[in-house]
Amino acid sequence: MDRKCVKIANKMVGDGYPCFIIAEIGINHNGSVDLAKKMIDIAVTTGCDAVKFQKRTVDIVYTREELAKERHSVFGNTNGDLKRGLEFGEEEYREIDDYCSRHGILWFASCWDIPSIDFMEKFNVPCYKIASASLTDDALLKHAKSKGKPVLLSTGMSSMEQIRHAVSILGEENLVLYHCTSTYPSNAEETNLRVIETFKKEFSCPVGYSGHERGVTPSVLAVALGANSVERHITTDRTNWGSDQAASLEMAGLYHMVRDIRQTPMLLGDGIKVVYKRELPIIEKLRRV
């Protein structure tokens, strides 16, 4: 089955095209636009195609009881104080939109609720990401699809039955489906990269990998197994406070991951065994008969 391709702004995602690499800033900006800009700089410098944020309407996504729980942070003493402090509003995203435009990198967001999708429409983002936690939210999936833009769907903590149902709502056209394990950071035995092959056999859409592992090896292996896109959390410093920092890459790690992913198609080659010109002098030197 031929894989369909998805166009995200000026980038094609699918078999035969360069891997679409997303640097997820998420909430690692810790409420600071300046810190977000530093991570955008890292993504641009290392050659990523896009950066991604997370957008939530806090009072919709979390219950009143959850928001009232005690949780100490720089924003206050409740979980609600923290969640609200980590949310950027229109002013912050206008600044981010301008900064990404001037630096030539795409940006978009994982939207966790319907008003957040409508909010992001103000910025004409090129696509929408649906987080693993939202895969079973049929209303959110339908609303994202209604915008007519590509949808990127992560599949962590989801069964194949749930994934098939979500795909049936979104349709396989204009969809990129991401293998994902929702542990932070993920252990080797939880990574299960061959799910990428399973997805590519069953679904007629590009398949990606959203990784939360330590290091970069699984993300590079994902591309060798056929992943058309890779998404990884990034940070300026893995010791920063925040729940996603430990599963994130700093600049050096991101640089090596992007470099190795870009080299992977050349390393895999075309499967035709040949004698290379640079081997000929070695033949003359070492082969006896």
WOPEKA-V838043 format. One record per backbone hydrogen bond with DSSP energy under -0.5 kcal/mol. NH is the residue of the N-H (numbers start at 1). CO is the residue of the C=O. E is the energy in kcal/mol with one decimal. If there is no record, write none. Layout:
nh={NH:NH}
co={CO:CO}
e={E:E}
This chain:
nh={6:8:8:9:11:13:14:17:20:21:22:22:23:23:24:24:25:25:26:28:30:32:33:36:37:38:39:40:41:42:43:44:45:46:47:47:48:49:50:51:52:53:54:55:58:60:61:62:67:68:69:69:71:73:76:79:80:82:83:84:85:86:87:88:93:94:95:96:97:98:99:100:101:102:103:104:104:105:106:108:110:111:111:112:112:117:118:119:120:121:122:123:124:125:126:128:129:130:131:134:135:137:138:141:142:143:144:145:146:147:147:148:149:150:151:152:153:153:154:154:155:158:163:164:165:166:167:168:169:170:171:175:176:177:178:178:179:179:181:183:185:186:190:191:192:195:196:198:199:200:201:202:203:205:206:208:209:210:211:211:214:220:221:222:223:224:225:226:227:228:229:230:231:232:233:234:235:240:245:247:248:249:254:255:256:257:258:259:260:261:262:263:264:264:265:267:268:269:273:276:279:280:280:281:283:284:285:286:287}
co={13:6:11:7:8:6:12:14:228:19:20:230:21:50:22:232:23:52:52:25:27:29:31:32:33:34:35:36:37:38:39:40:41:42:43:44:43:21:21:106:23:108:26:110:56:57:57:58:63:64:65:66:77:76:73:69:67:78:79:80:81:82:84:86:89:90:91:92:93:94:95:96:97:98:99:100:101:100:49:51:53:109:129:55:110:113:114:115:116:117:119:120:121:120:107:150:109:152:129:131:132:134:136:137:138:139:140:141:142:143:144:145:144:126:174:128:151:176:130:152:178:155:159:160:161:162:163:164:165:166:167:172:151:206:153:176:177:208:210:181:212:212:187:188:188:192:193:194:195:196:197:198:199:203:175:177:229:179:209:231:186:216:217:218:219:220:221:223:222:207:207:20:209:22:211:24:249:237:242:244:245:233:250:251:252:253:254:255:256:257:258:259:260:261:261:263:264:265:271:274:276:276:277:277:279:280:281:282:283}
e={-2.5:-0.6:-3.2:-0.6:-2.3:-2.9:-0.5:-1.8:-2.3:-0.8:-0.5:-3.0:-0.5:-2.9:-0.8:-3.1:-0.8:-2.2:-2.3:-2.8:-1.9:-1.8:-0.5:-1.9:-2.5:-1.6:-1.7:-2.2:-2.5:-1.7:-2.3:-2.6:-2.8:-2.0:-0.6:-0.9:-2.6:-2.1:-1.5:-2.2:-1.9:-2.2:-0.8:-3.2:-0.9:-2.1:-2.3:-2.2:-2.3:-1.4:-0.6:-0.9:-2.1:-2.5:-1.0:-2.7:-2.8:-1.6:-2.8:-2.5:-1.9:-1.5:-1.0:-0.5:-2.4:-2.4:-1.6:-2.2:-3.0:-2.2:-2.2:-2.9:-2.0:-2.3:-1.3:-0.6:-0.9:-2.1:-1.4:-1.4:-2.7:-0.6:-1.7:-2.2:-0.5:-1.4:-2.1:-2.3:-2.1:-1.1:-1.5:-1.8:-1.1:-0.8:-0.6:-2.3:-1.7:-3.4:-0.6:-1.7:-1.5:-2.0:-1.3:-2.3:-2.6:-2.1:-2.5:-2.4:-1.8:-0.6:-1.2:-2.0:-0.5:-0.7:-2.4:-3.0:-0.6:-2.7:-2.4:-0.5:-1.4:-1.1:-2.4:-2.9:-2.0:-2.3:-2.7:-2.1:-1.4:-2.4:-3.1:-1.0:-2.2:-2.3:-3.3:-0.5:-0.5:-2.7:-0.6:-1.5:-0.8:-1.2:-1.6:-1.4:-0.6:-1.9:-2.1:-1.7:-2.9:-2.2:-1.7:-1.9:-3.0:-1.2:-0.6:-2.9:-2.2:-2.8:-0.7:-1.9:-0.6:-1.8:-2.7:-2.1:-1.1:-1.7:-1.7:-1.5:-2.5:-4.0:-0.6:-1.8:-2.5:-2.2:-0.6:-2.4:-2.2:-2.1:-0.8:-0.7:-1.8:-2.3:-2.6:-2.7:-2.1:-2.3:-2.8:-2.5:-2.5:-2.6:-2.5:-1.4:-1.1:-0.5:-0.6:-2.5:-2.4:-1.7:-0.6:-0.6:-2.0:-0.7:-1.1:-0.5:-2.1:-2.2:-1.6:-2.7:-2.2}
